[in-house]
Amino acid sequence: MILLFFILYKLYPRQTRSPETVYLAFTFGLIVIVFTSFGIEKLWSKYLNVKIVKSFLFPGAVIHELSHALLCLVTGTTIKELNIFKIENSGIQYDRPKVPYLFDFFITTSPIFGCAVILIVTSIILGNPIQVSESLPNEMTLSMKLVFDYAKNFLDMIWVTLNLFWKSGFQSISSILFIIASIIFTVSMAPHKSDIKYIVPGFIVLGTTLFFLEISGISLLDYKWWDQALQNSWKIVTYIISMLLTILFITSVIIGFIKGIKLTFGHKSG
């Protein structure tokens, strides 16, 4: 996470954002990434050839498991087994961390930030060929209006992303490669089902803690490097959500279309 913030701190200029609610917005955005990537991975595994899916996502799976392994080393957690170069049965097994729940949270969330870093580096190498301008609100207030605002923003992001890909996504080799990389590394953020019990509560606790520290006057945002890196990291969060929502939309449309055809022509009339 710190490496991701440092890269973004160097890449983008400072913007102005309201304090307190920044953390709530981040918490919500990261949870959206968790469940959307998880849902896409499950849909693909259920309705597509599993071997083809695993082969396509293989680069992301390597980063996913290496991210787990790195945080195991950082937290002093013993790795019992690590298979990263097998398309089938790849994964990592490790002992119970020395500090349960906290280190579990660090280890299980590491692929999100690991895949994000690789995506940023890929974009830099390819010359930043794709940039989605539509963004989620970077502040949150708890109200019913928030639900409708985010629903509208989600639909807008899907439309803008589809339109952008149609107009400029396939005009160069670099843009095509980046779209492929974006699909691989965003979907590969998907956690294992058993990891969600650490990830979601962990993000909620972290975001809520930072929120209350902010409103009580203990502000990390007073530190320029943290403020600026946190602000600009919203760009990659927005891009990841845009990609995942668009992938989920396209996947759902295709699955619905196939199911409709099967229902229409799959049974002979009596």
C-alpha positions as CSV (number, residue, x, y, z in Angstrom):
1,M,0.0,0.0,0.0
2,I,2.8,2.4,0.9
3,L,4.6,1.7,-2.4
4,L,1.4,2.4,-4.3
5,F,0.9,5.7,-2.5
6,F,4.5,6.7,-3.1
7,I,4.3,6.0,-6.9
8,L,1.1,8.1,-7.1
9,Y,2.6,10.8,-5.0
10,K,5.4,11.2,-7.6
11,L,3.1,10.9,-10.6
12,Y,0.3,13.4,-10.0
13,P,0.0,17.0,-8.8
14,R,-1.8,17.9,-5.6
15,Q,-5.6,18.4,-5.6
16,T,-7.9,19.8,-2.9
17,R,-10.2,17.4,-1.0
18,S,-12.3,17.6,2.1
19,P,-10.8,15.7,5.1
20,E,-12.9,13.3,7.2
21,T,-15.1,11.8,4.4
22,V,-12.1,10.9,2.3
23,Y,-11.6,7.8,4.3
24,L,-15.2,6.7,4.1
25,A,-15.1,7.1,0.3
26,F,-11.9,5.0,0.2
27,T,-13.4,2.3,2.4
28,F,-16.5,2.1,0.2
29,G,-14.4,2.1,-3.0
30,L,-12.1,-0.7,-1.8
31,I,-15.1,-2.8,-0.7
32,V,-16.7,-2.4,-4.1
33,I,-13.4,-3.6,-5.7
34,V,-13.4,-6.7,-3.4
35,F,-16.9,-7.8,-4.2
36,T,-17.0,-6.9,-7.9
37,S,-13.7,-8.7,-8.7
38,F,-14.9,-11.7,-6.6
39,G,-18.2,-11.8,-8.4
40,I,-16.6,-11.6,-11.9
41,E,-14.1,-14.4,-11.0
42,K,-17.0,-16.6,-9.8
43,L,-19.1,-15.9,-12.9
44,W,-16.2,-16.6,-15.2
45,S,-15.4,-19.9,-13.4
46,K,-19.0,-21.0,-13.5
47,Y,-20.0,-20.1,-17.1
48,L,-16.6,-20.3,-19.0
49,N,-14.0,-23.0,-19.4
50,V,-12.1,-22.9,-16.2
51,K,-8.8,-23.8,-17.8
52,I,-9.1,-21.0,-20.3
53,V,-10.0,-18.5,-17.5
54,K,-7.0,-19.6,-15.4
55,S,-4.7,-19.4,-18.4
56,F,-5.9,-15.9,-19.3
57,L,-5.6,-14.7,-15.7
58,F,-2.3,-16.5,-15.1
59,P,-0.1,-13.3,-15.0
60,G,-2.4,-11.8,-12.4
61,A,-2.5,-15.0,-10.4
62,V,1.3,-14.9,-10.1
63,I,1.2,-11.3,-8.8
64,H,-1.7,-12.3,-6.5
65,E,0.2,-15.1,-4.8
66,L,3.5,-13.3,-4.8
67,S,1.8,-10.4,-3.0
68,H,0.6,-12.9,-0.3
69,A,4.1,-14.3,-0.1
70,L,5.7,-10.9,0.3
71,L,3.4,-9.9,3.2
72,C,4.0,-13.3,4.8
73,L,7.7,-12.4,4.8
74,V,7.1,-8.9,6.1
75,T,4.9,-10.1,8.9
76,G,7.1,-13.1,9.8
77,T,4.4,-15.6,8.8
78,T,5.7,-19.0,7.9
79,I,4.9,-20.1,4.3
80,K,4.2,-23.8,4.1
81,E,3.6,-24.1,0.4
82,L,3.8,-21.8,-2.6
83,N,2.9,-22.7,-6.1
84,I,2.8,-19.8,-8.5
85,F,3.9,-21.3,-11.9
86,K,1.1,-23.8,-12.2
87,I,-2.0,-22.9,-14.0
88,E,-3.9,-25.6,-12.1
89,N,-3.7,-25.8,-8.3
90,S,-1.6,-22.6,-7.9
91,G,-1.7,-20.8,-4.5
92,I,-0.1,-20.3,-1.2
93,Q,-0.5,-21.9,2.2
94,Y,0.8,-20.3,5.4
95,D,0.7,-20.8,9.1
96,R,-1.4,-18.7,11.4
97,P,0.1,-15.2,11.6
98,K,1.8,-14.1,14.8
99,V,-0.7,-11.3,15.2
100,P,-4.1,-12.8,14.2
101,Y,-6.6,-10.7,12.3
102,L,-4.3,-7.7,11.9
103,F,-1.6,-9.7,9.9
104,D,-4.4,-11.7,8.3
105,F,-5.8,-8.4,7.0
106,F,-2.4,-7.3,5.7
107,I,-1.8,-10.7,3.9
108,T,-5.3,-11.1,2.5
109,T,-5.5,-7.5,1.1
110,S,-2.0,-7.5,-0.4
111,P,-3.1,-8.7,-3.9
112,I,-5.3,-5.6,-4.3
113,F,-2.3,-3.3,-3.9
114,G,0.1,-5.6,-5.6
115,C,-2.0,-5.8,-8.8
116,A,-2.6,-2.1,-8.6
117,V,1.1,-1.4,-8.5
118,I,1.7,-3.7,-11.5
119,L,-1.1,-1.9,-13.4
120,I,0.4,1.5,-12.7
121,V,3.8,0.3,-13.8
122,T,2.3,-1.2,-17.0
123,S,0.5,2.0,-17.8
124,I,3.8,4.0,-17.4
125,I,5.7,1.6,-19.6
126,L,3.0,1.8,-22.3
127,G,2.7,5.6,-22.2
128,N,-0.6,5.9,-20.2
129,P,-2.7,5.0,-23.3
130,I,-6.1,4.8,-21.5
131,Q,-7.5,7.3,-18.9
132,V,-11.1,7.2,-17.7
133,S,-12.2,10.7,-16.8
134,E,-15.4,9.8,-15.1
135,S,-14.9,9.6,-11.3
136,L,-16.8,8.6,-8.2
137,P,-17.5,11.3,-5.6
138,N,-14.4,11.5,-3.4
139,E,-16.4,12.5,-0.4
140,M,-19.3,10.6,1.4
141,T,-22.1,11.7,3.6
142,L,-24.4,8.9,5.0
143,S,-27.8,9.5,3.5
144,M,-30.3,7.9,1.1
145,K,-29.2,10.3,-1.6
146,L,-25.8,8.7,-1.5
147,V,-27.3,5.4,-2.8
148,F,-28.8,7.1,-5.8
149,D,-25.8,9.2,-6.5
150,Y,-23.5,6.2,-6.5
151,A,-25.9,4.1,-8.6
152,K,-25.9,7.0,-11.2
153,N,-22.1,7.3,-11.0
154,F,-21.7,3.5,-11.5
155,L,-23.9,3.7,-14.7
156,D,-22.0,6.8,-15.9
157,M,-18.7,5.1,-15.4
158,I,-19.7,2.0,-17.4
159,W,-21.0,4.1,-20.2
160,V,-17.9,6.4,-20.3
161,T,-15.5,3.4,-20.1
162,L,-17.4,1.5,-23.0
163,N,-17.4,4.7,-25.1
164,L,-13.7,5.3,-24.4
165,F,-12.7,1.8,-25.3
166,W,-14.8,2.0,-28.5
167,K,-13.3,5.3,-29.6
168,S,-9.7,4.9,-28.6
169,G,-9.1,1.6,-26.9
170,F,-8.2,-0.3,-30.0
171,Q,-6.3,2.4,-32.0
172,S,-2.8,1.3,-31.0
173,I,-1.0,-1.8,-29.8
174,S,-0.2,-0.1,-26.5
175,S,-3.9,0.7,-25.8
176,I,-4.9,-2.9,-26.6
177,L,-2.2,-4.3,-24.4
178,F,-3.2,-2.0,-21.6
179,I,-6.9,-3.0,-21.8
180,I,-5.8,-6.7,-21.6
181,A,-3.5,-5.9,-18.7
182,S,-6.3,-4.0,-17.0
183,I,-8.7,-6.9,-17.3
184,I,-6.2,-9.4,-16.0
185,F,-4.9,-7.4,-13.0
186,T,-8.3,-6.0,-11.9
187,V,-10.0,-9.4,-12.0
188,S,-7.0,-11.0,-10.3
189,M,-7.6,-8.8,-7.3
190,A,-10.5,-11.1,-6.4
191,P,-10.0,-12.5,-2.9
192,H,-10.5,-16.1,-1.9
193,K,-13.9,-16.6,-0.3
194,S,-12.2,-17.4,3.0
195,D,-10.3,-14.1,2.9
196,I,-13.3,-11.8,2.7
197,K,-14.0,-12.2,6.4
198,Y,-10.7,-10.4,7.1
199,I,-10.7,-7.9,4.2
200,V,-14.1,-6.3,4.5
201,P,-14.2,-5.8,8.3
202,G,-10.6,-4.7,8.2
203,F,-11.3,-2.0,5.6
204,I,-14.3,-0.9,7.6
205,V,-12.4,-0.7,10.9
206,L,-9.4,1.1,9.3
207,G,-11.6,3.6,7.4
208,T,-13.7,4.3,10.5
209,T,-10.7,4.7,12.7
210,L,-9.0,7.2,10.4
211,F,-12.4,9.0,10.1
212,F,-12.8,9.5,13.8
213,L,-9.1,10.4,14.2
214,E,-9.6,13.1,11.6
215,I,-12.7,14.6,13.2
216,S,-11.2,14.4,16.7
217,G,-8.3,16.6,15.5
218,I,-5.6,13.9,15.1
219,S,-5.1,14.4,11.3
220,L,-2.8,12.3,9.2
221,L,-3.8,14.6,6.3
222,D,-1.7,17.3,7.9
223,Y,1.3,15.4,6.5
224,K,1.7,16.6,2.9
225,W,3.0,13.3,1.5
226,W,0.1,11.3,2.9
227,D,-2.5,13.8,1.9
228,Q,-1.2,14.1,-1.7
229,A,-0.6,10.4,-2.1
230,L,-4.1,9.6,-0.7
231,Q,-5.7,12.1,-3.0
232,N,-4.1,10.9,-6.1
233,S,-4.6,7.2,-5.3
234,W,-8.3,7.9,-5.9
235,K,-7.4,8.0,-9.6
236,I,-6.3,4.3,-9.7
237,V,-9.2,3.3,-7.4
238,T,-11.6,5.0,-9.8
239,Y,-10.0,3.3,-12.9
240,I,-10.1,-0.1,-11.2
241,I,-13.8,0.3,-10.3
242,S,-14.5,1.5,-13.9
243,M,-12.9,-1.6,-15.3
244,L,-14.6,-4.0,-13.0
245,L,-18.0,-2.5,-13.4
246,T,-17.7,-2.6,-17.2
247,I,-16.4,-6.2,-17.1
248,L,-19.2,-7.2,-14.9
249,F,-21.8,-5.5,-17.1
250,I,-20.5,-7.1,-20.3
251,T,-20.2,-10.5,-18.6
252,S,-23.8,-10.2,-17.3
253,V,-25.1,-9.2,-20.7
254,I,-23.4,-12.1,-22.5
255,I,-24.5,-14.7,-19.8
256,G,-28.1,-13.3,-20.0
257,F,-28.0,-13.5,-23.8
258,I,-26.8,-17.1,-23.8
259,K,-29.3,-18.1,-21.2
260,G,-32.1,-16.5,-23.2
261,I,-31.1,-18.4,-26.3
262,K,-31.0,-21.7,-24.3
263,L,-34.4,-21.0,-22.8
264,T,-35.8,-20.2,-26.3
265,F,-34.3,-23.0,-28.3
266,G,-33.0,-25.5,-25.7
267,H,-36.2,-27.5,-25.4
268,K,-38.2,-29.2,-28.1
269,S,-41.9,-28.4,-28.0
270,G,-44.2,-31.3,-27.1
